[in-house]
Amino acid sequence: MATVLGDPCATPELSVRQRVPPLLTDVYQFTMAYAYWRAGRHNQHAAFELFFRDNPFGGGFSLFAGLGDCLRFLRDFRFTDEDVEYLRTVLPSDTHPDFFLYLKGLDSSAVSVRAVAEGTVVFARVPLLEVSGPLAVVQLLETSLLCLVNYASLVCTNAARFRLAAGPRRRLMEMGLRRAQGPDGGLTASRYTYIGGFDLTSNALAGRLFGIPVAGTIAHSYVTSFSSLEEVWPQSLAPAKGGDPVEFVPLVKDWLGRVCELLGAQPQQVHEGELAAFLSYSIAYPSNFLPVIDSYSVSSSGLPCFCAVALALCDLQYQPLGVRLDSGDLCGQSLEVCNVFKQCNKHFSVPAFESLVIVGSNSVSEKSLSELNKKDNEIDVVGVGTHLVTCTSQPSLGCVYKLVEVGGRPRMKLTEDPEKSTLPGRKSIYRLLDPDGHPQMDLLCLSDEPAPKAGEPLNCHPLGQILSAVQSITPARVINLGLDVFRHGEIMLPLSTTSEIRVHAQRSIQSLHVHHKKLEQPESYNVAMSEKINSLVRDMRRGNS
Amino acid sequence: MATVLGDPCATPELSVRQRVPPLLTDVYQFTMAYAYWRAGRHNQHAAFELFFRDNPFGGGFSLFAGLGDCLRFLRDFRFTDEDVEYLRTVLPSDTHPDFFLYLKGLDSSAVSVRAVAEGTVVFARVPLLEVSGPLAVVQLLETSLLCLVNYASLVCTNAARFRLAAGPRRRLMEMGLRRAQGPDGGLTASRYTYIGGFDLTSNALAGRLFGIPVAGTIAHSYVTSFSSLEEVWPQSLAPAKGGDPVEFVPLVKDWLGRVCELLGAQPQQVHEGELAAFLSYSIAYPSNFLPVIDSYSVSSSGLPCFCAVALALCDLQYQPLGVRLDSGDLCGQSLEVCNVFKQCNKHFSVPAFESLVIVGSNSVSEKSLSELNKKDNEIDVVGVGTHLVTCTSQPSLGCVYKLVEVGGRPRMKLTEDPEKSTLPGRKSIYRLLDPDGHPQMDLLCLSDEPAPKAGEPLNCHPLGQILSAVQSITPARVINLGLDVFRHGEIMLPLSTTSEIRVHAQRSIQSLHVHHKKLEQPESYNVAMSEKINSLVRDMRRGNS
């Protein structure tokens, strides 16, 4: 679409996003850290896993996002003196003073993280992050890491579903900033929906920070701010290829008469303010003419005005871009608009009208986008706001952060609710591919187990069927999903740019078998544990029952 | 509740929140601003109104929040050189270079804002903000202001509804940070849910920045990090009133035997790790003992362990605080827990057990809270996360920002969708009270109309019935809701602290008539326009039809 403003590659990705302060966490992390410290256990080596229990939106997959933010947070993890003074005022008065000295000295230099690559398709119960290090420190990190992964992964997955619902041809523009959950929510949404498969954003700051292509022309308020042609100034426009300025207002008025005649529209029903707005914008930006045409009435005013101005622009060798519809029945109106474009082209011989785009935006949801994709329509670009950025149908992912090992011994949570049980021990994660290259199973092994080998059968136990019968599988290819991303306080690999993560995410979704990508009632993807984990779970359950 | 850590008044409110950059807006604001600038209209005086069209959550009222953030944003409104350089790369290449100089010089010194006081109960279609000033500047402000008001007001209103659902006695704790939509979403949620009526937050940074009381003790991970009593260190505890440390582990073991006997519990079913965790925490914080008791089994392990440790603490003159339940049937479990507390008190004569609190937290929604409020239960404090901070049942408020006057002339949007029409002209907003002091109507008048007077009948036209029959009303009292809050680039009144806004919000809700506060099917509150606005609408509709 020609309304794309700027080149995504031209802007280097900036890392001027605001720092997430380590105090952005739950108070109980500090009371627990104190209890560990008091008991001398704070430096015991521990490992936590961050994972979710169900794919969001009733879907068959998720995209993992937020890793870069987590790594930047970890790198900068350090309490300020003011933070510690605040904690001194709120922790119980019997907190030993040396604990605050301990907090002042804390950083992430003893923390290690293994993670799945950002933008990878992931599934329920697969550890996205394994965070290990001193017990008190890795405990303190919990809430901030969850906060950084939960929404990023949720909105990225939501965007990927909108992408699938839209079909590959249609372009998708994110325009949810005003409805997002706070300023940072809006910025996060713009970034991660781009990774999930959107093409454009309306958010200027997201464009600047992350190099996302931005777009936008005019809103209803611009149109309604005009009431008469007298407000149009300047009234002349020079042709695109150079030459003397032409009196543009009479040219457009002339075209309006011919358009109304062709369409059988009543010239007196054309809103003069709307015509003035279109004229004024087109004189300011003759190569960027894409007005919103439903401020008054599409058929009797917006569309004739657009055609008149666009035909006049064509006279001066400019290429008008198209129109935006922002209310009512988008499909029906797009067919009407397209038909009018064809009539104009046929009648006035303006080939430029063949490449006009129609942008639609009106509370678009995943469902309405799926329906739109099935109906006759001529919408080229869909703008999505509220339902995309707030994730209306499921506004939270629900990642958890669970202890799996402490002091070299595996740990598991055994509650009365089996859904909330965890798998003990530190793990490696292998993605097993079928001969066509589609992922067919994610296998969790203890980290000291040998990796599965392509072409060799192995036994495993699918999750969701705890202590289930063993299943045999022979992978055609095996990918180790776990990467060492953080060690000794340092990020271990160059952080990918937003565009790079987007490419990886789109490839990762593409590799999925079609039945895992279905938006409704997808086939459930297999996640299994090794026989060794299964034995460990059995032993730990016995030991505790 | 005694787990409140810190004094809300002790921490002065800090204004270290991150600045909202003016580039956090939609790109079309810049293309429109350019078109205004190009046409020489950029300094034309214009006024926009910010309002919403429906109360959220199917309710009868909303709380207005986010004003302080808007004012700080306005005060600091100024593009950096980097912002302008970025815009130069993305706006169409025929943008006149002087426009970028114009942007560099922009600030809010010519902007004025009238607003409803933050924390006031408000209703659909009442202007919350009126922003006036140079057309191009007030246009540029749109998206950022909407973003700052929308979520703040939404989550504040949501909290007020949870408060009403909980009843006045029960304390409410916000603990949604990990599920919030991004880090700033979490911070915003903590602040505005406190204003809406919550009592506590788990969010340490919100405590520091806004002086909100914080609370928290331990999580499941703390409990599951222990496996044996050998991990408890130190093993002794000095009595509260001083004296030699007592061997605490054998004391607790002794109590555990007696508790199991009393409750008919099997000592071998008590999880040794859970007992160790409770012991260790109580030795670290003997005055802050409120563990989560459902890591394994409430009846057979968590509850007997709690009682044993709490009884031992009582022996040493410490006051245990209570327990937290985090899964399963909260009401049923709270009754069981309370019954056990009573048995212990009766059998062991521990009056401290009479004041133990029970905290419940398990995906609490407004609906489940309303149900809980109707059922038998002994839950004193309810912790709410996901459904509160993400506003599951309606994750966006949908405020809009509409042009009502430009160049001294009223403007209105007249679309084919009458719901989306706007009311023209700059307005004053009056709240009319009935003789009992309850708000009975909000009246919109043109700003040059005289204010309605108490005791004098007036004619008006209720909204939602455009051009409806006139209605007569005699207010007992009249309040002018509009405040001059911003002028000449400066905030015109001292910004209220979070606690002050909370007090105002709670009073404002209290003043409402009970039938407007109903959570379901509330009586609709009257918002009306003056006869003068009604005439203006009629004239403008005629002029455009």
HADDOCK unambig.tbl for C-alpha pairs under 7 A between the chains (distance, minus, plus):
assign (segid A and resid 5 and name CA) (segid B and resid 90 and name CA) 4.80 0.50 0.50
assign (segid A and resid 5 and name CA) (segid B and resid 91 and name CA) 6.01 0.50 0.50
assign (segid A and resid 5 and name CA) (segid B and resid 92 and name CA) 6.70 0.50 0.50
assign (segid A and resid 6 and name CA) (segid B and resid 89 and name CA) 5.93 0.50 0.50
assign (segid A and resid 6 and name CA) (segid B and resid 90 and name CA) 4.11 0.50 0.50
assign (segid A and resid 23 and name CA) (segid B and resid 204 and name CA) 5.76 0.50 0.50
assign (segid A and resid 23 and name CA) (segid B and resid 205 and name CA) 5.04 0.50 0.50
assign (segid A and resid 24 and name CA) (segid B and resid 203 and name CA) 6.43 0.50 0.50
assign (segid A and resid 24 and name CA) (segid B and resid 204 and name CA) 6.07 0.50 0.50
assign (segid A and resid 24 and name CA) (segid B and resid 205 and name CA) 4.92 0.50 0.50
assign (segid A and resid 25 and name CA) (segid B and resid 203 and name CA) 5.59 0.50 0.50
assign (segid A and resid 25 and name CA) (segid B and resid 204 and name CA) 5.82 0.50 0.50
assign (segid A and resid 26 and name CA) (segid B and resid 202 and name CA) 4.83 0.50 0.50
assign (segid A and resid 26 and name CA) (segid B and resid 203 and name CA) 4.77 0.50 0.50
assign (segid A and resid 26 and name CA) (segid B and resid 204 and name CA) 5.76 0.50 0.50
assign (segid A and resid 27 and name CA) (segid B and resid 202 and name CA) 5.39 0.50 0.50
assign (segid A and resid 27 and name CA) (segid B and resid 203 and name CA) 6.16 0.50 0.50
assign (segid A and resid 27 and name CA) (segid B and resid 204 and name CA) 5.32 0.50 0.50
assign (segid A and resid 27 and name CA) (segid B and resid 214 and name CA) 6.89 0.50 0.50
assign (segid A and resid 27 and name CA) (segid B and resid 215 and name CA) 6.21 0.50 0.50
assign (segid A and resid 27 and name CA) (segid B and resid 216 and name CA) 5.37 0.50 0.50
assign (segid A and resid 28 and name CA) (segid B and resid 216 and name CA) 4.31 0.50 0.50
assign (segid A and resid 28 and name CA) (segid B and resid 217 and name CA) 4.64 0.50 0.50
assign (segid A and resid 28 and name CA) (segid B and resid 218 and name CA) 5.46 0.50 0.50
assign (segid A and resid 31 and name CA) (segid B and resid 217 and name CA) 5.69 0.50 0.50
assign (segid A and resid 31 and name CA) (segid B and resid 218 and name CA) 6.88 0.50 0.50
assign (segid A and resid 32 and name CA) (segid B and resid 217 and name CA) 6.84 0.50 0.50
assign (segid A and resid 32 and name CA) (segid B and resid 218 and name CA) 5.72 0.50 0.50
assign (segid A and resid 32 and name CA) (segid B and resid 222 and name CA) 6.71 0.50 0.50
assign (segid A and resid 35 and name CA) (segid B and resid 280 and name CA) 6.95 0.50 0.50
assign (segid A and resid 35 and name CA) (segid B and resid 281 and name CA) 5.50 0.50 0.50
assign (segid A and resid 35 and name CA) (segid B and resid 284 and name CA) 5.35 0.50 0.50
assign (segid A and resid 38 and name CA) (segid B and resid 284 and name CA) 6.01 0.50 0.50
assign (segid A and resid 39 and name CA) (segid B and resid 232 and name CA) 6.84 0.50 0.50
assign (segid A and resid 39 and name CA) (segid B and resid 233 and name CA) 4.88 0.50 0.50
assign (segid A and resid 39 and name CA) (segid B and resid 234 and name CA) 6.16 0.50 0.50
assign (segid A and resid 39 and name CA) (segid B and resid 280 and name CA) 6.97 0.50 0.50
assign (segid A and resid 86 and name CA) (segid B and resid 208 and name CA) 6.27 0.50 0.50
assign (segid A and resid 89 and name CA) (segid B and resid 6 and name CA) 5.94 0.50 0.50
assign (segid A and resid 90 and name CA) (segid B and resid 5 and name CA) 4.82 0.50 0.50
assign (segid A and resid 90 and name CA) (segid B and resid 6 and name CA) 4.09 0.50 0.50
assign (segid A and resid 91 and name CA) (segid B and resid 5 and name CA) 6.05 0.50 0.50
assign (segid A and resid 92 and name CA) (segid B and resid 5 and name CA) 6.76 0.50 0.50
assign (segid A and resid 143 and name CA) (segid B and resid 178 and name CA) 5.31 0.50 0.50
assign (segid A and resid 144 and name CA) (segid B and resid 178 and name CA) 6.88 0.50 0.50
assign (segid A and resid 146 and name CA) (segid B and resid 178 and name CA) 5.24 0.50 0.50
assign (segid A and resid 147 and name CA) (segid B and resid 177 and name CA) 6.48 0.50 0.50
assign (segid A and resid 147 and name CA) (segid B and resid 178 and name CA) 4.30 0.50 0.50
assign (segid A and resid 147 and name CA) (segid B and resid 179 and name CA) 6.09 0.50 0.50
assign (segid A and resid 147 and name CA) (segid B and resid 180 and name CA) 6.54 0.50 0.50
assign (segid A and resid 147 and name CA) (segid B and resid 182 and name CA) 6.01 0.50 0.50
assign (segid A and resid 147 and name CA) (segid B and resid 183 and name CA) 6.21 0.50 0.50
assign (segid A and resid 148 and name CA) (segid B and resid 182 and name CA) 6.16 0.50 0.50
assign (segid A and resid 148 and name CA) (segid B and resid 183 and name CA) 6.78 0.50 0.50
assign (segid A and resid 150 and name CA) (segid B and resid 179 and name CA) 6.47 0.50 0.50
assign (segid A and resid 151 and name CA) (segid B and resid 181 and name CA) 5.11 0.50 0.50
assign (segid A and resid 151 and name CA) (segid B and resid 182 and name CA) 5.82 0.50 0.50
assign (segid A and resid 177 and name CA) (segid B and resid 147 and name CA) 6.47 0.50 0.50
assign (segid A and resid 178 and name CA) (segid B and resid 143 and name CA) 5.31 0.50 0.50
assign (segid A and resid 178 and name CA) (segid B and resid 144 and name CA) 6.88 0.50 0.50
assign (segid A and resid 178 and name CA) (segid B and resid 146 and name CA) 5.24 0.50 0.50
assign (segid A and resid 178 and name CA) (segid B and resid 147 and name CA) 4.30 0.50 0.50
assign (segid A and resid 179 and name CA) (segid B and resid 147 and name CA) 6.07 0.50 0.50
assign (segid A and resid 179 and name CA) (segid B and resid 150 and name CA) 6.47 0.50 0.50
assign (segid A and resid 179 and name CA) (segid B and resid 396 and name CA) 5.90 0.50 0.50
assign (segid A and resid 179 and name CA) (segid B and resid 398 and name CA) 6.41 0.50 0.50
assign (segid A and resid 180 and name CA) (segid B and resid 147 and name CA) 6.52 0.50 0.50
assign (segid A and resid 181 and name CA) (segid B and resid 151 and name CA) 5.11 0.50 0.50
assign (segid A and resid 181 and name CA) (segid B and resid 181 and name CA) 6.19 0.50 0.50
assign (segid A and resid 181 and name CA) (segid B and resid 185 and name CA) 5.64 0.50 0.50
assign (segid A and resid 182 and name CA) (segid B and resid 147 and name CA) 5.99 0.50 0.50
assign (segid A and resid 182 and name CA) (segid B and resid 148 and name CA) 6.15 0.50 0.50
assign (segid A and resid 182 and name CA) (segid B and resid 151 and name CA) 5.81 0.50 0.50
assign (segid A and resid 182 and name CA) (segid B and resid 184 and name CA) 6.48 0.50 0.50
assign (segid A and resid 182 and name CA) (segid B and resid 185 and name CA) 5.34 0.50 0.50
assign (segid A and resid 183 and name CA) (segid B and resid 147 and name CA) 6.20 0.50 0.50
assign (segid A and resid 183 and name CA) (segid B and resid 148 and name CA) 6.77 0.50 0.50
assign (segid A and resid 184 and name CA) (segid B and resid 182 and name CA) 6.48 0.50 0.50
assign (segid A and resid 184 and name CA) (segid B and resid 184 and name CA) 5.39 0.50 0.50
assign (segid A and resid 184 and name CA) (segid B and resid 185 and name CA) 6.78 0.50 0.50
assign (segid A and resid 185 and name CA) (segid B and resid 181 and name CA) 5.64 0.50 0.50
assign (segid A and resid 185 and name CA) (segid B and resid 182 and name CA) 5.33 0.50 0.50
assign (segid A and resid 185 and name CA) (segid B and resid 184 and name CA) 6.77 0.50 0.50
assign (segid A and resid 185 and name CA) (segid B and resid 185 and name CA) 5.92 0.50 0.50
assign (segid A and resid 202 and name CA) (segid B and resid 26 and name CA) 4.83 0.50 0.50
assign (segid A and resid 202 and name CA) (segid B and resid 27 and name CA) 5.39 0.50 0.50
assign (segid A and resid 203 and name CA) (segid B and resid 24 and name CA) 6.42 0.50 0.50
assign (segid A and resid 203 and name CA) (segid B and resid 25 and name CA) 5.59 0.50 0.50
assign (segid A and resid 203 and name CA) (segid B and resid 26 and name CA) 4.76 0.50 0.50
assign (segid A and resid 203 and name CA) (segid B and resid 27 and name CA) 6.17 0.50 0.50
assign (segid A and resid 204 and name CA) (segid B and resid 23 and name CA) 5.77 0.50 0.50
assign (segid A and resid 204 and name CA) (segid B and resid 24 and name CA) 6.07 0.50 0.50
assign (segid A and resid 204 and name CA) (segid B and resid 25 and name CA) 5.83 0.50 0.50
assign (segid A and resid 204 and name CA) (segid B and resid 26 and name CA) 5.77 0.50 0.50
assign (segid A and resid 204 and name CA) (segid B and resid 27 and name CA) 5.33 0.50 0.50
assign (segid A and resid 205 and name CA) (segid B and resid 23 and name CA) 5.05 0.50 0.50
assign (segid A and resid 205 and name CA) (segid B and resid 24 and name CA) 4.91 0.50 0.50
assign (segid A and resid 208 and name CA) (segid B and resid 86 and name CA) 6.26 0.50 0.50
assign (segid A and resid 214 and name CA) (segid B and resid 27 and name CA) 6.90 0.50 0.50
assign (segid A and resid 215 and name CA) (segid B and resid 27 and name CA) 6.20 0.50 0.50
assign (segid A and resid 216 and name CA) (segid B and resid 27 and name CA) 5.37 0.50 0.50
assign (segid A and resid 216 and name CA) (segid B and resid 28 and name CA) 4.34 0.50 0.50
assign (segid A and resid 217 and name CA) (segid B and resid 28 and name CA) 4.66 0.50 0.50
assign (segid A and resid 217 and name CA) (segid B and resid 31 and name CA) 5.69 0.50 0.50
assign (segid A and resid 217 and name CA) (segid B and resid 32 and name CA) 6.84 0.50 0.50
assign (segid A and resid 218 and name CA) (segid B and resid 28 and name CA) 5.46 0.50 0.50
assign (segid A and resid 218 and name CA) (segid B and resid 31 and name CA) 6.87 0.50 0.50
assign (segid A and resid 218 and name CA) (segid B and resid 32 and name CA) 5.72 0.50 0.50
assign (segid A and resid 221 and name CA) (segid B and resid 402 and name CA) 6.53 0.50 0.50
assign (segid A and resid 221 and name CA) (segid B and resid 403 and name CA) 5.87 0.50 0.50
assign (segid A and resid 222 and name CA) (segid B and resid 32 and name CA) 6.69 0.50 0.50
assign (segid A and resid 224 and name CA) (segid B and resid 411 and name CA) 6.85 0.50 0.50
assign (segid A and resid 224 and name CA) (segid B and resid 412 and name CA) 6.98 0.50 0.50
assign (segid A and resid 224 and name CA) (segid B and resid 413 and name CA) 6.30 0.50 0.50
assign (segid A and resid 225 and name CA) (segid B and resid 406 and name CA) 6.55 0.50 0.50
assign (segid A and resid 232 and name CA) (segid B and resid 39 and name CA) 6.81 0.50 0.50
assign (segid A and resid 233 and name CA) (segid B and resid 39 and name CA) 4.88 0.50 0.50
assign (segid A and resid 234 and name CA) (segid B and resid 39 and name CA) 6.15 0.50 0.50
assign (segid A and resid 280 and name CA) (segid B and resid 35 and name CA) 6.91 0.50 0.50
assign (segid A and resid 280 and name CA) (segid B and resid 39 and name CA) 6.98 0.50 0.50
assign (segid A and resid 281 and name CA) (segid B and resid 35 and name CA) 5.51 0.50 0.50
assign (segid A and resid 284 and name CA) (segid B and resid 35 and name CA) 5.34 0.50 0.50
assign (segid A and resid 284 and name CA) (segid B and resid 38 and name CA) 6.00 0.50 0.50
assign (segid A and resid 295 and name CA) (segid B and resid 413 and name CA) 6.82 0.50 0.50
assign (segid A and resid 295 and name CA) (segid B and resid 414 and name CA) 6.99 0.50 0.50
assign (segid A and resid 295 and name CA) (segid B and resid 415 and name CA) 5.59 0.50 0.50
assign (segid A and resid 296 and name CA) (segid B and resid 414 and name CA) 5.66 0.50 0.50
assign (segid A and resid 296 and name CA) (segid B and resid 415 and name CA) 4.54 0.50 0.50
assign (segid A and resid 296 and name CA) (segid B and resid 416 and name CA) 6.51 0.50 0.50
assign (segid A and resid 297 and name CA) (segid B and resid 415 and name CA) 6.49 0.50 0.50
assign (segid A and resid 297 and name CA) (segid B and resid 416 and name CA) 6.20 0.50 0.50
assign (segid A and resid 386 and name CA) (segid B and resid 396 and name CA) 6.85 0.50 0.50
assign (segid A and resid 390 and name CA) (segid B and resid 395 and name CA) 5.94 0.50 0.50
assign (segid A and resid 392 and name CA) (segid B and resid 395 and name CA) 6.07 0.50 0.50
assign (segid A and resid 395 and name CA) (segid B and resid 390 and name CA) 5.93 0.50 0.50
assign (segid A and resid 395 and name CA) (segid B and resid 392 and name CA) 6.07 0.50 0.50
assign (segid A and resid 396 and name CA) (segid B and resid 179 and name CA) 5.88 0.50 0.50
assign (segid A and resid 396 and name CA) (segid B and resid 386 and name CA) 6.83 0.50 0.50
assign (segid A and resid 396 and name CA) (segid B and resid 390 and name CA) 6.99 0.50 0.50
assign (segid A and resid 398 and name CA) (segid B and resid 179 and name CA) 6.41 0.50 0.50
assign (segid A and resid 402 and name CA) (segid B and resid 221 and name CA) 6.50 0.50 0.50
assign (segid A and resid 403 and name CA) (segid B and resid 221 and name CA) 5.86 0.50 0.50
assign (segid A and resid 406 and name CA) (segid B and resid 225 and name CA) 6.56 0.50 0.50
assign (segid A and resid 411 and name CA) (segid B and resid 224 and name CA) 6.83 0.50 0.50
assign (segid A and resid 411 and name CA) (segid B and resid 225 and name CA) 6.99 0.50 0.50
assign (segid A and resid 412 and name CA) (segid B and resid 224 and name CA) 6.96 0.50 0.50
assign (segid A and resid 413 and name CA) (segid B and resid 224 and name CA) 6.27 0.50 0.50
assign (segid A and resid 413 and name CA) (segid B and resid 295 and name CA) 6.80 0.50 0.50
assign (segid A and resid 414 and name CA) (segid B and resid 295 and name CA) 6.99 0.50 0.50
assign (segid A and resid 414 and name CA) (segid B and resid 296 and name CA) 5.61 0.50 0.50
assign (segid A and resid 415 and name CA) (segid B and resid 295 and name CA) 5.59 0.50 0.50
assign (segid A and resid 415 and name CA) (segid B and resid 296 and name CA) 4.48 0.50 0.50
assign (segid A and resid 415 and name CA) (segid B and resid 297 and name CA) 6.44 0.50 0.50
assign (segid A and resid 416 and name CA) (segid B and resid 296 and name CA) 6.49 0.50 0.50
assign (segid A and resid 416 and name CA) (segid B and resid 297 and name CA) 6.16 0.50 0.50
